[in-house]
Amino acid sequence: MLYTSTRDKSVKVTSAEAIAHGISKEGGLFVPAELPKITPEFIASLVGKDYISRCEKVLSLFLTDYTAEEISYCVGGAYAKGKFSSEKIAPVKKIAEGKNILELWCGPTCAFKDMALQLLPYLLTVAAKKTVSDKTIVILVATSGDTGKAALEGFKDVDRTKIMVFYPNDGVSPMQKLQMTTQEGNNVGVCAIDGNFDDAQSGVKAIFTDPAVAEKLEKNNMMFSSANSINWGRLVPQIVYYISAYCDLIENGSIKNGDEINIVVPTGNFGNILAAYYAKQMGVPVKKLICASNANNVLTDFFESGKYDKNRKFYTTESPSMDILISSNLERLLFHLCGEDDALIRDWMKSLSEKGEYEVNECVKKQIFDLFEAGCCNDEETNRTIAETFKNGYLLDTHTAVAVKVYNDYVKKTGDKTQTIIASTANPYKFSAAVLKSIDSKDNSGADEFEQVELLIKESGVPCPPQLSSLRGKEPRFTECCSKKDMAKAVYTMLGI
Ligand SMILES: *Cc1c(COP(=O)(O)O)cnc(C)c1O
């Protein structure tokens, strides 16, 4: 199975090359040249199996240049006993009839990013051995909060890799910041930037595609790769958990093999929901993909009008990992829907970078209206949804609450009773202050982060994961903040070149 680029269809690479390089030379994203299909029999063969077996089977459809032993080594390492707090790795919890929460935050950093970023370092180091052998791989990450920590944790002290993370100084939660600035490991760097996530992301993209930077790395026997969700190695592990969740719904009797489900995803960079789209296209019976946004609702408007317009006010919200106006992975969806017309994608992406907007053609519009539902909600509605859902016995984080709210609205509008999977993307203790405020009528705004954690434990009765509570009192290791134009310099300093 080969991969091509969204901006140049003549590109044909193996999965190892796609994963090792992260992004195609001309700036396009790697996508499967042809998507593998799964049958009801394939799904039946996964029912009753554990997560690792399911993951091996699905990965082997996509990574055909990896041997079975290599896949087994990667998956076994990523989801080894003890790394995730649930033996099921990604458990499905029913919170009301038809409403199933897919808990994707049982990993080391308590966000769904662990699902992919525990696996990516394995996929990448195996890929490097196959393709670029002795080079040191330099991972550059722009993060809206959760990717940074999950990538640092995945890559720390991994041989022949170095990792540098940039985060928006005022755009992450105190817990997220502390998780990153206290990161351990001998191959890691962390730097704040003056700007928002889109600045961090476009800064990283600019460094990636700058030939002068590439040359300097080459001289030092290094090469860049990406741990952002533009890397195919980030997306493929995410397809697995949607297939796995479908199997779990069969296992617990909620559906029969072949029944349709809906999938709701709180969306930022469009990686997680794109993985759900791929699962659908492969053959998982999905009725609607429901895209949930916070006040940064550029995608809601897009799925209603077919026009992408990022020229709007940027809001800093209580769901910071979704504070994004340029959803990079949308490019992959458009490539598939427009008949893989790379010239058209180049035009639209050029228009996006020059004018901040583009409008897709009628053919793509028809398909997105059919495949997707979209909705958004503000912080106040998010808080109210957390309060209501908590009254019914389940504590949501702010991101998942956006998804639950948008799903509730969808059910109200359509009356659709189809069994639905709601992707839950973070543990509530990553955003303690906002979650506490939602369920407690007292004003706790004077309390510091860990006092909020204490109060939330008392108020909710839900335990705080040890990997978060143990950060209390830990001294930050990385305190630098640079401007967008100095990001390349910060990278050189970290690499010592
Ligand atoms: C990254 C993240 C999201 C958004 O996921 P995308 O794949 O970027 O759409 C949502 N919620 C949380 C908690 C996240 O960390």
The ligand as an SDF file (V2000), in Angstrom:
LIG
                    3D

 15 15  0  0  0  0  0  0  0  0999 V2000
   -6.1710   17.9480   20.6110 C   0  0  0  0  0  0  0  0  0  0  0  0
   -7.4220   17.9540   21.3640 C   0  0  0  0  0  0  0  0  0  0  0  0
   -8.6580   18.1300   20.7350 C   0  0  0  0  0  0  0  0  0  0  0  0
   -8.7790   18.3850   19.2490 C   0  0  0  0  0  0  0  0  0  0  0  0
   -8.4010   17.2620   18.4730 O   0  0  0  0  0  0  0  0  0  0  0  0
   -8.0610   17.4330   16.9200 P   0  0  0  0  0  0  0  0  0  0  0  0
   -7.5710   16.1090   16.4880 O   0  0  0  0  0  0  0  0  0  0  0  0
   -7.0150   18.4970   16.8480 O   0  0  0  0  0  0  0  0  0  0  0  0
   -9.3060   17.8570   16.2450 O   0  0  0  0  0  0  0  0  0  0  0  0
   -9.7950   18.0590   21.4910 C   0  0  0  0  0  0  0  0  0  0  0  0
   -9.7330   17.8660   22.8420 N   0  0  0  0  0  0  0  0  0  0  0  0
   -8.5660   17.7070   23.4840 C   0  0  0  0  0  0  0  0  0  0  0  0
   -8.5710   17.5210   24.9500 C   0  0  0  0  0  0  0  0  0  0  0  0
   -7.3680   17.7390   22.7730 C   0  0  0  0  0  0  0  0  0  0  0  0
   -6.2090   17.5710   23.4170 O   0  0  0  0  0  0  0  0  0  0  0  0
  1  2  1  0
  2  3  1  0
  2 14  2  0
  3  4  1  0
  3 10  2  0
  4  5  1  0
  5  6  1  0
  6  7  2  0
  6  8  1  0
  6  9  1  0
 10 11  1  0
 11 12  2  0
 12 13  1  0
 12 14  1  0
 14 15  1  0
M  END
$$$$
